[in-house]
Amino acid sequence: MSSAATQDRAGDLNGDGKADLLATGTDGKLYVLYGKGDGTLKRATTYADTGGGWDQGSVLLDGDVNYDGYQDLLRISGTGYVTGVPNDGLGDFGKQGQTSGPWSRADGTSWTSATQILHGTSGSTGAGGLRQDILTVENGQLLHWAAGFGNMTPTVLATGLDGSTVVTPGDMTGDGIPDILIRDDASGTLTLAAGGADGTLAGPADRTTVGTGFTAAAYPRILGAGDANGDGVADLYAATRHGHLKFFAGLPGGGFAPATGAHGGLDWTTVVAAD
């Protein structure tokens, strides 16, 4: 397949302009859930040539690793080793092999130190390629790792995140800068930490509540969806403790609409990692 004429949007795995999801299951398979453009998802697809063992570690929809214009993924093994896995342009990650990192940390520590590892802010690496940075949550801190293959050094974006889950929804304020959501796991409150043009995040005094009822007990997994329904506002997905995936449409004035079924055909109690 030739290079794409234009760069795929972040999170779009098949070039149709709609946000998609990836998930790995306890069965070791990699699943692709293609978005329909209204927040719902087509039935999960798995490609035989992607192989097995995907239940060890996590995956990130993180930029274009081989500069062909397609949204690729990073695969983080159970031992913390990172490889880039190219997309064929249609959501099949088994046709082009893998790209060795090293995506290594300058201090020699492992990515297994992270309690969360997330796709981060966009950044250009030239040659027409789009690469994204990595965010991790470690020891109650949100760390930003600038895009690069080796000797990566973090910047602390936020502290005091023990008992919290970080979500990367994209731009929620309409200024073109990616923002962060922080979920208090016990209370279920969602707080918006707006991103600044200088790469910083709003401090605690400048954050706003944008959602309630998202407790970890009710929604063990919560995901930033980007703009999944095409209205220009960032959305959310959240999986219930019973394994059902729900869609929460972002509202123009802030906050989220009531949950609707996202479908996709997966039992989310069997999902190991997703992005």
N, C-alpha and C positions, 0 to 999 in steps of 0.2 A: 504494500500500500504506500502511495506517495505521501509526502508531507501535506498537512492541512494547509489550505490557502490562507486561513486566518486561525489565530490561537483559539482553542476551545475555552469556554468559560470555566472558571474554577468549579469543580464538582460535576461537570457535564462529561459523562463517559462515552457517549456515542454521537456527539456532535449535533444533537437536535435542539440545543439551546435550553434544555431543561435539566434542573438539578437532579442528580442521582445519588444513591447510597451504596456503600460496600459493607458487607458483614461477613464475619467468619463464624463457623459453627463448631460445636463440639464434635461433629463428624469429620472435622479437619478440612472442610471444603470452603472455598471462597465464593461468596454469593454476590451477584450484582442485582440491585433493585433499581430499575429504570423509572424515573419520574414521568408522570403523565402531564405535568405542567399545571396541575390544579392542587398539588399537595398529596394526591394519592400516588401509589406506586404499582407498577406492573408486578406480576408474580415473579418472585426471586428466580434468577437464572444462575446456573453454575456451568462452567465450561470444563470438560474433561481434561483439556491440555494444561490447566492451571495446577494440576496435581493435588497432593494432600499436605497435611501437616500445618495447615493455616491456623489451627487452634493453639499453636505455640507462639505467643507474643501478640502483636497488634499490627494494624494497618492504618496508613494515613493517605488521604487523597491530597497529595502534596506536590503539585507542580508538574513540570515537563522535564523529565530527567534526560531525555535524549534529543531534545530540540526539534521534534517533528510536529509540534503544534497540538499534541493530544495530552489530555489529563492523565497522568501516570500515578503510581502509588509508591509509597515507601513501606517496606515490610520490616518490622522490628522483631527479631527472633526472641525466643524465650531467654536467651543469654545476652540480649541487648545489642546484637549485631544488626546493622541496618543495610539493606540493599534496596536499590531502585528497581521497580518492575514496570517496563514500558507497556502501554496500552496500544492495541492495534488500531485504535480509532473508533472501535465499535463496542468496547467494554470487555474484550477478551485479553487477559493478561498472561496467556500461556504461549504466545506465538513468537516472542522476540527474546526470550531468555531474561536474565537479570543483570543489572549493572552493579558492580561492586562499589562500595562506598568510598572511603571508609566512614564518612559522616561521624567522625570521631571527636570526642571531647578533649579539649586541650589538657585537662588535668588527669586524663587517663582513666577516669571513672566510667562506669557503664550506664547505658540508658535504662537499665533495670532499677536505677535509683529513683526513677520517677513513679509516682502513684498515678499520674495521668500523663499521657503524651498526645499532643494535639497539633493539627495543622495550624500554622500561624499566619503572619501577614505576608502579602504578596511582595515579590521583589524580582526585578529583571536581572538576568545574568548575561544579557547580550546575545548575539547570534540568533535573535528572534525567540529565545527561550524564556519561559516564565518559571521561576523557582519560588518556592514558598519557604518561609522560615519555620522553625519548630518551636512549640511552646511545651514546657513541662511544668508539672506541679511536684515540688520536692520539699519536704520538711516544712510544709505550710507556706511555701513561696511559689509564686508564678514566675518562671524563668523564660526569657526570650533568647533563642539561639539563632543568630543571623545565618541566612542561607549560605551553605558552603559544604565542602566535602570533608575537610579535616581541620583539626585544631580549633574546634568551635568553642567559644567562650560566651557564657551567658550574661545577660543583663537582668536584674531583678525588677519585675514590673509591679508586683504586689506581694504583700505579706499577710499573715494572719488568716491563712486559708485552711487551717485544720478544721475538719468537719464540714468542708465545702466541696462542691463540684464546679469546675470551670467549664464553660461552654463557649465555643467560638462560632457565633452566628453570622459573622460578617458585619457589614455596615448597618447599624440600626438607627443612626441619627441623621442620615441623609447627607453627610458631608464627604462621603467617599472614602472615609478612613475606617478600617475594621475596628469593631468594638468587642468587648468581652462581657459575658454574663457570669455572675457568681451565684450559685445556688446554695443556700444554707440547707444542708441535708436534713436537719431535724425539723426546722420550721417550714421549709418548702418555699421560702421567699426567694424570688429572683431579683437580683440587683444588677443594674446596668453600670458598667465602668466604661465610659466613653474613651475611645482612643484619641490621642493627640497627634498633630502633624509631625511632632518631633519624636514619635515612637513611644511616648509615655502613655500611662493610663490615668484616668481620674482617680484621685485619692478618695478615701472613705467618706469625707465630708461632702464630696461633689457627686456621689453616686445616687442613683434614683431607683426606687422599687418599680419593677415593670411586670411582676407576676407573683401570685401566691398559690399555695396548694400543691407545689411541685416537690413534695417530700420524697426522700430517697426510699422510704417504705412503700409509697404509692407508685413511684416511677424510678426504679433502680437504675435505669439508663436514660440519659437525656442528651440530645444531639442538636447541634446547630445545623440547620438545613439550608442556609443561604436563603435566596428568594425562590422557594419551591413552587409558588403559584403564580409567579410572573407579574405581581402587582407593584414591584419595586421596594417591598418591605421585607426584611429578614424574618424567617419563620423558624419554628422548632418542631422536632420530633421527640417523642418520649415513649418509652416502652413500659407498660404496666407490669406489676409483679406477677400477673397472670400470663404474660407473654404476648400481649396485644400491642401493636404499635399505633400511637395516636399522633395526629397532626394538629399543630397549634399555629394558625395563621397570625402573622404579625399585623398589628393595627397601625395605621399611619400616625396616630397621635401618641403611640406608645402602648405597650402591653400586648396581650394576645387574645384572640378569639377563643371561645370554648372548643374543647377537643372534638375532632371528628376522626373517623377511622381512616388510617393510611393504607391498610391492607398490605399486600406484598407477599402473603402466604408463608411467612416464617413464624415459627414459635420463638419468640425473643427470649424465653428462658433458656434456650439452647445456644444463644449468640454469645460468643466469647469476646469479640471486639467489633466495632463498627465506626464508620466515618462517612 
